[in-house]
Amino acid sequence: MHSTLEIVILAAGKGSRMRSDMPKVLHKLAGKPLLGHVVDAAHALGAVRTCVVYGFGGEAVPAALADDTLSFVLQAEQYGTGHAVKQALPLLADDGVTLVLYGDVPLIHAASLRPLVAAAQSGRLGLLTVSLAHPDGYGRIVREHGHVARIVEHKDATPAERAIQEVNTGILAVATRHLKQWIAELRNDNAQGEYYLTDIIALAVRDGVGVDTHQPGHEWEVLGVNSKAQLAQLERIHQNEIAQVLLDAGVTLMDPSRLDVRGTLDCGRDVMIDVNCIFEGRVELGDGVQVGANCVLRNVTVAAGTRIDAFTLIDEATIGEANRLGPFSRIRPGTTLARDVHVGNFVEIKNSQIDDGSKINHLSYVGDTTMGKMVNIGAGTITCNYDGANKHRTVIEDEVFVGSDTQLVAPVTVGRGATLGAGTTLTKDAPAGELTLSRAKQLTLGGWKRPVKQKKES
């Protein structure tokens, strides 16, 4: 029977090079805090406990990642990685194994961590290493007869040791009882005056605990974030990985390098996405959906056959089949569009239900409205839903025709098949099947002269 897994995530650093008052691990990658990505990897491994060691920023870190599955422990003063792990030890069970991760290394995959956990559960120490063409600055993995003997820091390494390309990532897994013993033995007699977690490797060798090394599936999985430049670099790496998954699934991306997914994006068959689109939260695109350039979709479901033209924003909405949206449309939260609905340029819809075949093609605002089938809304139509204190609802029944430049002052109902003449301000219900309009009498003033601009005196 395997020992239970507990995970410690070190997330106490300030990140001075970020030039920010925000804790480093709360800076976002793909719309999620760096630490959130590491927590996701921990959950994927099935840990019985995940303990986050935080410090800089006070309670900002626990507040940002409020999660019943996480435990938080404060490292009030930072004296190195060994000291950070020590803060979490009282929470860890002696009969389990502990995996140590880092809150500023967000791209690590669970698949790269499982061999470390397996090594620890078999009584060994699992250590994640990586081979770099240019290993300057990293601790080198020193081997004797092919077995790991110790880790030597770059500044302390001999020329021969500096030639070693296998380096330490700091990520390791080991039986918790060993970890507690070795952490207690760490010393801080070094240039930084800190307690280094990496020093436990030599202690493991001393005590006859074998060290198994494993390498990640990709070198970039172990890249850390210490500056905004590195954050931007990892953002593009991550987005490229997402793009490759979409391409492999058959999605057409007009330019994979110009895509941002800040959440999850699920696509059906024959989906096409043009450049510079942003997908936030949970987005689902059905078969044959086309998304034009520069669109933003947030927490949206789009059914099959819908076309979304350029510069359209859709937020917290449900879009049915075979709709045509945009360009330059804005669909706001609470909106549901049924089938074959047309929403054109410079149209805004909020908290409304639009039924099959209805069209709102130009320069209109529809808010807090229930609209039936086959309704035609003319250009410049506005549902006046707000009286300055409360919102009111407009009901437009099937087959209504609304002329251009019409205002519907809610609460108001337009009956089935009614026609509203252009320029109407509707303040009372319009009866079904009738023409309703409100206009001032047209006048022509004979002899009227347009004012002439007076010349300035010199």
KOLMI-961308 format. One record per residue (C-alpha): x, y negated, z. Coordinates in steps of 0.05 Angstrom, whole numbers, plus 5000, padded with zeros to 4 digits. Layout:
<nodes>
XYZ
...
</nodes>
This chain:
<nodes>
500050005000
502849324980
504048785032
499348195028
501747574992
502146885021
504746284983
508245655007
508245054960
513344514976
510143844961
513043345011
517742944966
516942204951
519542214880
523141554881
524641574807
517141574792
517040844813
510240944845
506840884913
503141534897
506042194921
509642524863
505543154864
499042754854
501242464787
497042784733
498843254677
493143424629
488343064675
490143474737
495143314793
501743674785
500344044850
493544264823
496944654768
501445014818
495345174862
492045484801
498045944792
497546134865
490146304859
491646724797
496347154838
491047304890
494647024951
490947125017
493646445040
496645855004
500145355048
502044665021
507644295057
506443555047
509842925072
510442275033
503741935024
500842195089
493842495082
493342305008
495543004987
490543405029
485042915011
486342974936
486343744938
480643884986
480144634979
477845135031
482845635005
488845185021
492345055087
496444415096
502344285142
506043625150
513543555141
514142895176
521542815159
524943135100
531243535116
531443985055
527744575025
529545045082
526844555132
520444475091
519145225089
520445255164
514344805176
509845335145
512645945180
507945935240
502046025192
505046635158
503847355179
510147765195
507748375157
506548025090
510947745035
511947005020
512746674952
515745974951
513545494896
514444754883
509044244874
512843864821
514044474776
507044504745
507844944684
509745594718
505646194695
502946714742
505747254694
512746994708
511647044783
508647744789
515448104782
518047694841
512147894884
512948624864
520348594884
518548304952
513248824964
518349364950
523049095004
527648674960
528347924947
525447694881
528947084851
526946694789
532946484748
533746174680
539546154630
541045454605
545645234549
547344614590
546844814664
550144184693
547243994760
544144664775
546145184826
549645764792
547946504803
554446834822
554547584811
559348124833
559248784795
552748544763
549148414828
547447734856
552347544911
550746814924
548646154895
553745604889
551744874878
554644524817
558744034858
561844594898
563145064840
569945244811
571145144736
569845884725
563345844764
561145224726
561645624662
556046074687
549545924650
544746304695
541945814745
537345814805
530245544799
528845564874
522846004865
523246644905
519247184941
521247595001
518447965061
516147445111
519747765170
526347685132
524646975113
523346775184
529847085207
534046755154
530846065159
532746065232
540046185212
540545615162
545745075175
546044365150
553644275149
553744025077
554543355042
547043205045
546143445116
540143865093
537844575103
537844925036
533045485022
537945764971
542745945027
538246535045
540846904983
547547015015
544147225080
540047735042
546348025011
549548045079
543748425108
543548925051
537048665020
537748724945
536448124901
532448234838
532747684787
527447544735
526847004682
520546624662
517146744595
519146034574
524745584598
519945004605
515845374658
521145184710
522144454690
520743974746
518043264745
522442724775
520742124730
515241864685
519542064625
519842784649
512342764663
511042544591
515643094565
511843634604
505243344582
507043454509
509844154523
503344334558
498944034503
502944404450
501745054488
494244914489
494344744415
497845404398
492545794436
487045434397
490545544330
491346284346
483946314360
482346034291
481045304308
483244804254
487344244284
489043714233
495243544273
496843984334
501543454362
495842954368
491043324415
489643224489
485843744530
484943514602
480844104627
478244694587
476244724514
472445334488
471345374413
467145824368
468946014297
470845524242
471444924289
475244324261
478443784304
481543164273
487242754304
487542374370
481642724403
481142774479
477343324514
476243244589
473043704640
469444294610
467944244536
464644774492
464344724416
459945204379
461145524311
462545044255
462844424297
466943854267
470043314310
472642694274
478642284292
479341894358
473442214394
472942304469
468642884497
467842974572
463943554603
459943674539
456744274505
455944204429
451944734392
453545034324
453744624261
454143934293
458543404262
461542864306
464542294266
470341854286
470741424349
464841754383
464641814459
460442364492
460142424567
456242944609
451343104553
448443704518
448543684442
444244164402
445044484334
446344124267
446543424296
450142844263
453442354311
457441734297
461741404276
462340944336
456741264377
456541304453
452641864486
452441774562
450842234620
444042574625
442842594550
440243204513
439843204437
435743764407
436643984334
438043574271
438442924310
442142344277
445541824321
449141314280
454140744285
454040304346
448340684380
448540814455
444141334488
443641444564
439641934605
434942094548
431942704515
431542674439
427543224404
428543554336
429443134273
429442454306
434041904279
437141304312
441941074259
444140364273
445739854327
440940094381
440540244456
436140814481
436140914556
431741304603
427441534545
423642164526
423242184451
419242694410
420443014343
421542664276
421841964307
425341414267
428440844306
430040224265
436439814272
437039364332
431939724375
432739674451
429140044506
428939534562
429440024620
432039584676
427939034709
433738784752
432239244810
429539914784
430040354722
423640534684
422241054631
420040994559
416041544525
416041584449
411742144422
412642544358
412942214289
413341504313
416440974268
419740394304
421439784261
427939414267
429338904322
424139204369
424339174445
420439684486
419539414556
419040024602
414940334630
411440424564
408740984520
408340994444
403141494421
404142024368
404741774297
404541044318
408240504279
411539904313
412539314266
419439004261
420938474313
415738734362
416538644437
412239204466
409939104537
403739554536
402540254511
401840324435
396040774413
397241394371
396741324296
396140564296
400439984275
402439544334
406338904327
407538244362
410137644323
409536904325
406136594265
411136434209
411635694195
415235274143
416634554163
416534124101
421533564096
426033834150
433433664141
439334054168
443733634213
450033364181
456633334218
458632624233
465332394207
470232184262
472131454262
479431354245
</nodes>
